[in-house]
Amino acid sequence: MRKKEPIHPDKNEILILKKEKTLIVGSGAREHALSRSIFKSGHSQELFCVGSNYNPGITSLCSDFIIDDINNTKTVASYAKQIGCSLAIIGPENPLGEGVSDALSSLGIRVVGPTKSLAQIETSKSFARNLLAEYNIEGNPTYRTFNSMNGVRRCLDMFGNDFVVKYDGLAGGKGVRVSGEHFKSKEEAILHCQTLVSMGSEFVIEEKLIGEEFSLMSFCDGNTLRHMPAVQDHKRAYENDTGPNTGGMGTYSDRDHSLPFLNQEDIEKAQMINEKTAEALKHKFRQNYKGILYGGFMCTSNGIKLIEYNARFGDPEAMNVLSILDSDLVEIFSAITTEKLHQVDVRFLNKATVCKYAVPKGYPASPLKGKKIDVSSVVDPDGLFFASVDTKNRTLIETGSRTVAFVGIANSITEAEKIAESEICRVQGPLFHRKDIGTKKLVQKRIKNMESLR
């Protein structure tokens, strides 16, 4: 279904024809942030998008926007060929897992997003753990992989009361279950494992990591990595880190590109793990990882541990880092696809950011859908990012997942939080958000927690 017809050349035809045609795959807030950064590039770009939902922010920047199955390799490749794009950026994980990058590359299109084989670093939990073990990369917790019940009880007994069970594949952020949170007893964990086995699924059981989580994303061309500022996400739906896990209710980053509870050694260790992982992937597959390598880390009393890898920008993390990117994103992406990232100076402003998501009431278990939302009162539209929205009778509506996000930018986390809080409150509708993300009280809680653990 096509939501917006192409803009046909008129008197500006010569100018338009000189533009490089760039395709964005995906239509959430992450892709809105990507589209906005590309649109602001000093290099002339004509944007196209294939998405799974209507996004007014992306549509306003595109020559053409279609809604289709973004996980169907033939569909995406056919559209890319039709528009004659030369560069494609894949936002979400599922198209990577299905091989959309491979299909586009086979057409001679330069792609920011790893091949299906390399994307296993996200699509298979056991692959990621085994890769770090095989190449002796630091940060792996103790773990075991299973495809039957043989040894499961013995493994759980080994971990005592601190264990995690991870479904091996992609599960929309719902494949991880933790003792004390999802399992009240070992028997509940065993029943869950039996369910996974009955489904023919593989899974990983690993030690439960205790500490503070953070994300460190890196631009990667397979040889060179350029690291982005560290960001902390907040998965819990409600304030004070309570309630069910979500896709992420909000994030913050500090002006020094670290986080208040981390030291320089922590940052360097996470960067080193990303670098060694990219090197291991290249060695294993004889392919260069071209895209975003996103390490989800835990700072523990025993140093930096890897929670998991993602093969793309995080959401909301993309909004934090792209909002303060001081280099040209198109130059970075071009360098990734041509393996010339070492020639690019990747800079970020020395600013703090706080991102807050407004989500439908009832989210994540029973979210409202189809209800009207109004963003007309937002003072700074450049800080607003559209996610799970659509239109009905020319009215913007929420569609059941995270709806809109706002990023505040300032010289301190506290100042950035005040901006984000003020603006997200201006979005009208049956929504809620976490008021505590980025507040001095919550940040101080993180600092004290790490001080006690160290």
C-alpha positions in Angstrom: 0.0 0.0 0.0 1.5 3.3 -1.1 0.9 6.1 1.4 2.6 8.9 -0.6 3.0 9.2 -4.3 6.4 10.1 -5.7 7.4 13.7 -6.2 7.7 14.0 -10.0 10.5 16.2 -11.4 9.5 19.6 -12.7 11.7 22.7 -13.2 14.1 21.2 -10.6 14.5 18.0 -12.6 18.2 18.3 -13.3 18.9 18.9 -9.6 16.8 15.9 -8.5 18.4 13.6 -11.0 21.8 14.3 -9.6 20.7 13.1 -6.1 21.8 9.7 -4.9 18.8 7.6 -4.1 18.9 6.2 -0.6 16.5 3.6 0.7 15.5 3.3 4.4 14.1 -0.1 5.4 11.8 0.3 8.5 9.5 3.0 9.7 9.9 3.4 13.5 11.4 6.2 15.5 14.9 4.8 14.9 14.3 5.1 11.1 12.8 8.6 11.6 16.1 9.6 13.3 18.1 8.0 10.5 16.0 9.7 7.8 16.4 13.1 9.5 20.1 12.8 9.8 20.5 11.7 6.2 18.2 14.5 5.0 20.4 17.0 6.8 23.5 15.7 5.1 25.7 18.0 3.1 25.5 15.4 0.3 22.5 15.5 -1.9 20.2 12.6 -1.2 16.8 11.6 -2.4 15.1 9.4 0.3 12.8 6.5 -0.2 11.3 4.2 2.5 9.7 0.8 2.7 8.0 0.5 6.1 5.5 -1.5 8.1 3.5 1.5 9.3 2.8 5.0 8.3 5.3 7.4 9.8 4.6 11.1 9.2 8.1 12.2 10.2 9.7 9.9 7.6 7.1 10.6 4.9 7.7 14.3 5.1 11.4 13.7 4.1 10.8 11.1 1.4 10.1 11.2 -2.3 8.3 8.0 -1.9 7.0 5.9 1.1 5.4 2.5 0.7 4.0 0.1 3.3 4.9 -3.5 2.6 6.5 -6.6 4.2 10.0 -5.3 5.1 11.0 -8.9 6.0 10.4 -10.2 2.5 13.6 -10.2 0.6 12.0 -10.2 -2.8 9.6 -7.4 -1.9 12.3 -5.1 -0.6 14.8 -5.9 -3.4 12.1 -5.4 -6.1 11.2 -1.9 -4.7 14.9 -1.0 -4.4 15.5 -2.0 -8.1 12.4 -0.1 -9.1 13.5 3.1 -7.6 17.1 2.6 -8.7 18.6 3.2 -5.3 22.4 3.0 -4.8 22.5 3.0 -1.0 20.2 1.2 1.6 20.1 1.4 5.3 18.4 -1.4 7.2 16.9 -0.3 10.5 15.2 -3.3 12.3 16.7 -6.7 13.2 14.1 -9.0 11.5 15.0 -7.9 7.9 18.7 -8.6 8.7 17.8 -12.0 10.0 15.8 -12.8 6.8 18.7 -11.8 4.5 17.4 -8.5 3.1 21.0 -7.2 3.2 22.1 -10.1 1.0 19.3 -9.6 -1.5 20.1 -5.9 -1.9 23.8 -6.5 -2.2 23.2 -9.0 -5.0 21.7 -6.1 -7.0 24.9 -4.1 -6.6 23.3 -1.8 -3.9 25.6 -0.7 -1.1 24.1 -1.7 2.2 24.5 -0.5 5.8 23.5 -3.7 7.6 25.3 -7.0 7.9 24.6 -10.1 5.8 22.4 -12.9 7.2 25.4 -14.9 8.3 27.0 -12.0 10.2 23.7 -10.9 11.7 23.7 -14.1 13.7 25.5 -12.1 16.3 22.0 -10.9 17.1 19.7 -13.5 15.7 21.3 -16.4 17.6 22.1 -16.1 21.3 24.1 -19.3 21.2 26.1 -18.1 18.2 27.1 -14.9 20.0 28.2 -16.7 23.1 30.1 -19.4 21.2 31.8 -16.8 19.0 33.2 -15.0 22.1 34.3 -18.3 23.6 35.9 -19.6 20.4 38.0 -16.4 19.9 38.8 -16.0 23.6 37.0 -12.6 23.8 36.6 -11.2 27.3 33.1 -10.5 28.7 31.4 -13.8 28.3 29.4 -15.0 31.4 29.3 -18.7 32.2 26.8 -20.4 29.9 25.5 -23.6 28.4 23.5 -24.2 25.2 20.6 -26.7 24.9 18.2 -28.3 22.4 16.9 -30.9 24.7 16.3 -31.4 28.5 19.5 -33.3 28.9 21.6 -31.6 31.6 19.1 -28.7 32.1 18.4 -29.4 35.8 22.1 -30.0 36.5 22.9 -26.6 34.8 20.3 -24.7 36.8 21.6 -26.4 40.0 25.1 -25.1 39.1 23.9 -21.5 38.9 21.8 -21.7 42.1 19.3 -18.8 42.2 21.0 -16.6 39.7 20.4 -17.7 36.1 18.9 -16.5 32.8 17.1 -18.6 30.2 17.4 -17.1 26.6 15.5 -18.4 23.6 18.0 -18.7 20.9 16.4 -16.6 18.1 14.7 -13.3 17.7 11.7 -12.8 19.9 11.0 -9.1 19.8 12.8 -8.5 23.2 10.6 -11.2 24.9 12.8 -14.2 24.7 14.8 -13.6 27.8 13.6 -14.8 31.2 15.4 -14.1 34.5 15.3 -15.8 37.9 13.7 -13.7 40.5 11.8 -11.7 37.9 10.1 -14.2 35.6 10.8 -17.4 37.5 9.8 -17.7 41.1 11.4 -21.2 41.3 13.7 -23.5 39.5 10.7 -25.7 38.6 9.1 -22.8 36.7 12.3 -22.5 34.8 12.3 -26.2 34.0 8.7 -26.0 32.7 9.7 -23.1 30.5 12.7 -25.0 29.1 10.4 -28.0 28.4 8.1 -25.7 26.4 11.0 -24.5 24.3 12.1 -28.0 23.7 8.6 -29.1 22.6 8.7 -26.2 20.1 11.9 -27.5 18.7 13.8 -24.4 19.9 17.4 -24.1 21.1 18.1 -22.0 24.2 20.9 -20.8 26.4 21.1 -20.9 30.2 23.7 -18.5 31.7 24.7 -16.8 34.9 22.6 -13.8 35.9 24.7 -10.7 35.7 24.4 -8.1 38.6 25.2 -4.5 37.9 24.4 -1.6 35.7 23.5 -2.0 32.0 24.7 0.2 29.2 24.8 0.2 25.4 27.8 0.9 23.3 27.2 1.1 19.5 30.0 1.2 16.9 30.0 2.1 13.2 31.8 -0.8 11.6 33.2 -1.5 8.1 34.7 -4.8 9.0 38.2 -3.4 9.5 37.7 -0.2 11.4 35.3 0.7 14.2 34.2 4.2 15.2 32.5 4.2 18.6 29.5 6.2 19.6 28.7 7.6 23.1 27.6 5.2 25.7 23.9 5.2 26.5 21.7 3.7 29.2 18.3 2.3 28.3 15.4 1.7 30.7 13.4 -1.4 29.9 10.9 -1.5 32.7 7.5 0.0 32.0 7.0 1.9 35.2 9.0 4.3 37.4 11.7 3.1 39.8 12.4 0.3 37.4 9.2 -1.6 38.1 6.7 -3.4 35.9 7.2 -5.6 32.8 10.0 -5.3 30.3 9.4 -3.2 27.2 11.3 -2.3 24.0 12.8 0.6 26.0 11.0 3.5 27.7 13.8 6.0 27.4 17.5 6.6 27.5 20.2 9.0 28.4 23.8 9.8 27.6 26.3 12.2 29.2 28.2 15.1 27.7 31.6 13.3 28.0 30.2 10.3 26.0 30.5 8.1 29.0 27.9 7.5 31.8 28.1 8.8 35.4 28.5 5.3 36.9 31.3 4.2 34.4 35.0 5.0 34.4 37.3 5.2 31.4 38.5 1.7 31.8 34.9 0.4 31.6 34.4 2.3 28.3 37.7 1.1 26.8 36.9 -2.5 27.8 33.5 -2.4 26.0 35.0 -0.8 22.9 37.7 -3.5 22.9 35.1 -6.3 23.1 33.2 -4.7 20.1 36.5 -4.5 18.1 37.5 -8.1 18.8 34.0 -9.3 18.0 34.1 -7.6 14.6 37.5 -9.1 14.0 36.3 -12.6 14.9 33.3 -12.3 12.6 35.5 -11.4 9.7 37.8 -14.3 10.4 35.0 -16.8 10.8 33.0 -15.8 7.7 35.7 -14.2 5.5 33.2 -11.3 5.2 33.4 -7.7 6.5 30.7 -6.7 9.0 29.3 -3.5 7.5 26.8 -1.7 9.7 26.2 -1.0 13.3 27.6 -3.3 16.0 25.7 -2.8 19.2 27.0 -4.3 22.4 24.6 -4.5 25.4 26.9 -4.6 28.4 26.7 -5.0 32.2 29.1 -3.2 34.4 29.6 -5.7 37.3 31.9 -6.2 40.3 33.9 -8.5 38.1 34.3 -6.0 35.2 32.4 -5.5 31.9 30.3 -8.4 30.7 28.4 -8.8 27.5 24.6 -9.2 27.9 23.9 -9.6 24.2 24.7 -8.2 20.7 22.4 -6.4 18.3 23.3 -6.0 14.6 21.7 -2.5 14.1 21.0 0.8 15.9 19.1 0.5 19.1 15.8 2.1 19.6 15.7 4.5 21.6 19.6 4.7 21.6 19.7 5.8 17.9 17.8 9.0 18.8 20.3 9.9 21.5 23.5 9.5 19.5 22.2 10.7 16.1 20.8 13.9 17.7 24.3 14.9 18.7 26.3 13.5 15.7 28.6 16.3 14.5 29.8 14.5 11.4 28.0 13.8 8.1 26.0 10.5 8.4 26.0 10.0 4.7 29.8 10.2 4.6 30.0 7.7 7.5 27.6 5.3 5.7 29.4 5.6 2.4 32.7 4.9 4.2 31.2 1.8 5.8 30.0 0.4 2.5 33.4 1.1 0.8 35.5 0.0 3.7 37.0 3.4 4.2 35.8 4.2 7.7 39.4 4.8 8.8 39.4 7.9 6.6 36.3 9.5 8.3 36.5 11.7 11.4 33.4 10.7 13.4 32.5 13.4 16.0 29.7 13.9 18.5 28.8 17.1 20.3 29.8 17.3 23.9 26.2 17.4 25.0 24.0 15.3 27.3 20.8 13.8 25.9 17.6 12.4 27.5 15.1 10.5 25.4 11.6 9.7 26.8 8.9 7.6 25.1 5.2 8.2 25.3 3.4 4.9 25.1 -0.3 3.8 25.0 -2.1 3.3 28.3 -2.0 -0.5 29.0 1.4 -0.9 27.3 3.0 -3.4 27.0 0.5 -6.1 27.9 -2.9 -4.6 26.8 -2.2 -1.3 25.0 -4.9 0.9 23.7 -5.1 1.1 19.9 -6.6 3.5 17.4 -6.9 6.4 19.9 -6.2 10.0 18.7 -2.9 11.7 19.7 -2.0 15.3 19.2 1.6 16.6 18.9 0.7 20.1 17.8 1.7 21.6 21.2 5.3 20.4 21.0 7.5 23.4 20.9 10.6 21.9 19.3 9.5 19.4 16.5 13.2 18.6 15.8 13.4 16.7 19.0 10.2 14.7 18.3 10.4 11.2 16.8 7.4 9.2 15.5 7.2 5.4 16.2 4.1 3.3 16.3 1.5 5.6 14.7 -0.8 5.8 11.8 -3.6 8.1 10.5 -7.4 7.6 10.5 -9.6 10.3 8.9 -6.5 12.5 8.7 -6.0 12.2 12.4 -2.8 10.8 14.0 -3.5 7.6 16.1 -1.6 5.3 18.3 -1.3 1.7 17.0 -0.4 -0.2 20.2 3.4 0.0 20.7 5.7 2.8 21.7 4.1 5.9 20.1 6.4 9.0 20.0 9.7 9.9 21.6 11.3 13.2 22.5 15.1 13.9 22.9 16.2 16.8 25.1 19.8 18.0 24.5 21.7 20.2 27.0 25.0 20.6 28.8 24.0 18.2 31.6 21.7 15.2 32.0 19.6 17.1 34.5 19.0 20.0 32.0 18.3 17.6 29.1 15.8 15.7 31.3 13.9 18.9 32.0 13.6 19.6 28.3 12.5 16.1 27.4 10.0 15.9 30.3 8.4 19.3 29.4 8.1 18.4 25.7 6.8 14.8 26.0 4.1 16.1 28.4 2.8 18.3 25.5 1.9 15.2 23.5 -1.9 14.7 24.1 -3.7 11.4 24.1 -4.2 8.3 26.3 -0.5 7.9 26.8 2.0 7.6 29.7 5.7 7.9 30.1 8.4 7.4 32.7 9.0 10.7 34.4 12.0 9.5 36.3 14.4 8.7 33.4 17.4 11.1 33.5 16.4 12.6 36.8 19.1 13.4 39.3 17.5 11.0 41.8 17.6 8.0 39.4 21.1 8.7 38.1 22.4 9.0 41.6 20.8 5.6 42.4 22.8 4.1 39.5 26.1 5.7 40.8 25.5 4.4 44.3 24.7 0.9 43.0 28.0 0.7 41.1 29.9 2.2 44.0 28.6 -0.6 46.3 29.3 -3.3 43.8 32.8 -2.2 43.1 
